[in-house]
Amino acid sequence: MRTRAVLYDVVREGLAAAGVPWDRCHHEDRGDGVFVLVPPEYPKGPLVEVLPGALARAVGRHNEHSQEAARVRLRVAVHAGEVAFDEHGVTSTSLTTAFRLLDAVPLKVALAGSSGVVAMIVSESIFQEVVRQSAAVDSATFRPVEVAVKEVRERAWVSLPDRPYPAVAGGAALDEGLRAYLSAAHRAAEEHTYDPEDAPALPDIYVRQRSRQSAGENATGVEPFEAVIGRAERVCVVVAAPGGGKSTALRMRLRDVAAQLLDGTGGVDGAGGVDGAGGVVPVWVSARALVDDGTPIAEALAQATARLSRNAPDPGLPAERFRRSPWPGARWQVLVDDLDEVADAGQRRAVLEKVANAATHAPQLYQFVVATRPLHDRELEILGKRTPHHELLPFTTDDLRAYAEKCFAVRWEATEAARHAELFAHAVEAASLAEPAGTPLMAFMLCRLYLAAPDRRLPVGRTALYEAFTDLVYDNNQHKRVADSHEELVARLVDRVQSPKERADTATAARQAHEAVPELVDLLAHHWRGDPSGPLVEVVGKHRSVRRPRKIRPEWWEAFLEDLLRLTGLLVRGAGGLRFAHQTFLEYHAALHVTRDPARRARMVKALMPSLRGDMESARYPSPEASYLGFVLDQLLLNEDSAGETERRLAAVAEHGSIRTIHFLVIQATHLRTAIPADPLIRRLRHLIEHRSVYDPIDTVVYAAAWLSLFEGHREDGAAVLARFVADDGERIWDRIEAANYLGALEEHEEEAARWLHLFAAHALLEPDERTKAAQALARIESHRHCAVTWLNRFAGTEGWKPGDRIAAARALATIPSEVPAAAALLTAFADGFPTDDDRVAAAWYLATIESCEAEGAVSLVRFLEDPAVDDTARTWAAWGLAQLDGFEEMAVEWLVRFVGQRDVRGEALQRMAQVAPEACVAALERIAEDPAEPPATRELAAKIAESRDRPLIDMVRVLG
């Protein structure tokens, strides 16, 4: 009661300071808050200019003379609109919006992360019409946020009146060097990667992609990729298939934010990219630039900006610039591209370690977005198990039509472009290319081929498409009279020498190199696939047809070779010199090199497909190599001398290979459209379904049926198996739910899957985790997501369930983007209300794992950690959780060290420390080993563990515990 009285006193005082009498306002009590309707005759300006500061001062005075339990903090929402009165009170959609703004998670996070006592949120209209027009309030101290509460989805603006954000006024805040860099970056990002000479600007044809967070069973619903990359995450990973749009998405991010910062609308969240701390400036860098141990992050970023010199006179920023914030409170958003193009796994690890260390030790300076194809299992765990992985989704049918229409607009007017886009979509379907065309790069090539000859049939298969596109590039070269340009290159080189003999020798050498250009391109691709840093002239110099004439200087010869290759149109000039326009172009040409003649093809057949059954069962095909290996297999199958043996060995591998090998071949046949024979694979999948072995994993049938459904003409066969499995009471419930999950992903089977998932979710005799899994699978079927949300909310609120099960239901709810606020509210309530310390800490930790609620979860974990009444084991877990959150690592490790000194929780503390701070764990073991108060056996064991590198540290400290 005392707190409510204080609330009313504070609000009255604040309104009076703003010139609004309390008794002239309509007001209603809201329990822990108050709703105030200000009459229209009072100006809106003072409500954002005077009221927030007055509230902060009044609250501050109260808190100064109050015990901690009686202190208050305020969230304030300001909005304007029409209202209506009836016998029940006030009603208005504007009023609903105001309440949703007040409940917005970003506002709660802002207050939780502030040392002040007031956080204010204003609607977009109030910000544009009042805040920006005011001379008394600095609009640059407001931060935009995306509000998603129930039916409200809109942008709003947050400020902290008594602890304001640093002023970031877009272009006005940029120094000359930063402005020059952003101008160059903006221009570079707009250039089309694949065909810069005659393709439209990238923004003119770009279709924004969707993404979903990939976390196994916890994969979230779909959301725009711009929303993902605009979040203030320390590190996030973007994963997509070859040609899946990763690089383009990063470039559009760079372009968008650069434009906003330059025109004064930057410093924004979401689409604009500034977090609550004050902003980001994106910098694109290739992962290859981070490989060298002697190149710190700052140096690599400086080199990346310097390479933009062809887009501006002086765009480079010095390395020292990247060792401090772009402006107070802002960070550098480092867009790390092409990680998968670092061929060596050890070098990839070095890049990831460099990123992880910078993100951990300088979170105030950097946030990272790492783009890659799928890598080996657990390879990305170096970045931390909590690092979110976002999967870029392929184009939908509507996306493909929109993309084609934009591409065709360069030739036809809008109506005709739309007609051709429809014809193109039918042509893609007729060529069985609908799935490959969902890949942006494939869509681009198909559109270019269609533009070249609208009446010609599209090629079938990935290799055929790349071959046709390469032929198109060469055809275009004829129209551009590239042959004449080659002759000019030869003539210029010959003119550099005088004697007739040397001129003849130079002409011969130049023409030999010219005639070998297709082979040089393939050779270059082959070498660069393994070592992208190999100098061009050294690589092509290994070819038998490339010989530098005696009188031609090395730099002349190198320039000649570069120009010769550049004019093919297959390579483009990038920041670091010539390169292939896309990694898949490199892989295609590298595959041509290793299969160029019968001897090489024979070697590749033996290398790829073992002849012994035992070798087949243990064969491994690494994920990063899948695209390249698909091109190689196609070449082996296309050439008569190798096709028969390749087919025979593929059939044997399909018959005897492991489940992982079968999956690799299924991906080749269905997703990459490699020309491998489908029948042996289909027979093996049917065998796995019909002849279950005790040696196979229990869920093998589910996977085999799901893979079978991917083959043309066999979707219904796979669906029938999945449906039978789901209906079989003799199977494990967990596997039946997984089968229903796969069934729901098949067109025309969503309702059948949904019926079973509803049944599983409603079945009171099933285990809580099984019912939650069923509801979460149901959420992936869009038309039933609302029902899944109802189930998950019900499970989280079921008091008869164990706390851990209720937390799991809330976590599942949090994987649905629209339900994050509701899930956060549940976890907050659990952290406050569950009876045991372990469960309360667990709820707080899982709250912190929700990106937008990290600050709230951290506050709760700190509270538990500092409360001596909380069980020490639970406090140890709280410290472990805090150690994984930005800005809390040092504090958490100090607490873990303290817990190591307590014998009753020492083992737990050491295990948790081994996970999050292994170096600190080793130091703690060394202190134990040197402590004379410890038993000799304990000291000896601690010393042995600290020195040992034979086993994982966490396994060894369990022994000591």
Secondary structure as UniProt FT lines:
FT   HELIX           2..17
FT   TURN            18..19
FT   HELIX           22..24
FT   STRAND          26..29
FT   STRAND          34..37
FT   TURN            40..41
FT   HELIX           45..49
FT   HELIX           51..64
FT   HELIX           68..70
FT   STRAND          74..78
FT   STRAND          84..86
FT   TURN            87..88
FT   STRAND          89..91
FT   HELIX           93..102
FT   HELIX           105..112
FT   STRAND          118..123
FT   HELIX           124..126
FT   HELIX           127..131
FT   TURN            132..133
FT   HELIX           139..141
FT   STRAND          143..149
FT   TURN            150..151
FT   STRAND          152..159
FT   TURN            161..162
FT   HELIX           170..173
FT   HELIX           176..190
FT   TURN            196..198
FT   HELIX           202..205
FT   STRAND          210..213
FT   HELIX           216..218
FT   STRAND          222..224
FT   HELIX           225..229
FT   STRAND          235..239
FT   TURN            242..243
FT   HELIX           246..262
FT   TURN            263..264
FT   TURN            270..271
FT   TURN            276..277
FT   STRAND          280..286
FT   HELIX           287..290
FT   TURN            293..294
FT   HELIX           297..306
FT   TURN            307..308
FT   HELIX           309..311
FT   HELIX           319..323
FT   TURN            328..329
FT   STRAND          331..337
FT   HELIX           339..341
FT   HELIX           345..361
FT   TURN            363..365
FT   STRAND          366..372
FT   TURN            377..378
FT   HELIX           379..383
FT   TURN            385..386
FT   STRAND          389..392
FT   HELIX           397..408
FT   TURN            409..411
FT   HELIX           414..430
FT   TURN            431..432
FT   TURN            434..435
FT   HELIX           436..438
FT   HELIX           440..452
FT   TURN            454..455
FT   HELIX           462..479
FT   TURN            480..481
FT   HELIX           482..494
FT   TURN            495..496
FT   HELIX           500..515
FT   HELIX           517..530
FT   TURN            532..533
FT   HELIX           536..540
FT   TURN            541..542
FT   TURN            544..545
FT   TURN            550..551
FT   HELIX           554..566
FT   TURN            567..568
FT   STRAND          571..574
FT   TURN            575..576
FT   STRAND          577..580
FT   HELIX           583..594
FT   HELIX           598..608
FT   HELIX           613..618
FT   HELIX           623..625
FT   HELIX           626..638
FT   HELIX           640..656
FT   HELIX           659..670
FT   HELIX           678..690
FT   TURN            694..695
FT   TURN            698..699
FT   HELIX           700..708
FT   TURN            709..710
FT   TURN            712..713
FT   HELIX           715..727
FT   TURN            729..730
FT   HELIX           733..744
FT   TURN            747..748
FT   HELIX           750..762
FT   TURN            764..765
FT   HELIX           768..779
FT   HELIX           782..784
FT   HELIX           785..796
FT   TURN            799..800
FT   HELIX           803..814
FT   HELIX           817..819
FT   HELIX           820..833
FT   HELIX           837..848
FT   HELIX           851..853
FT   HELIX           854..865
FT   TURN            868..869
FT   HELIX           872..882
FT   TURN            883..884
FT   TURN            886..887
FT   HELIX           889..900
FT   HELIX           903..905
FT   HELIX           906..916
FT   HELIX           918..930
FT   TURN            932..933
FT   HELIX           936..947
FT   HELIX           953..960
//
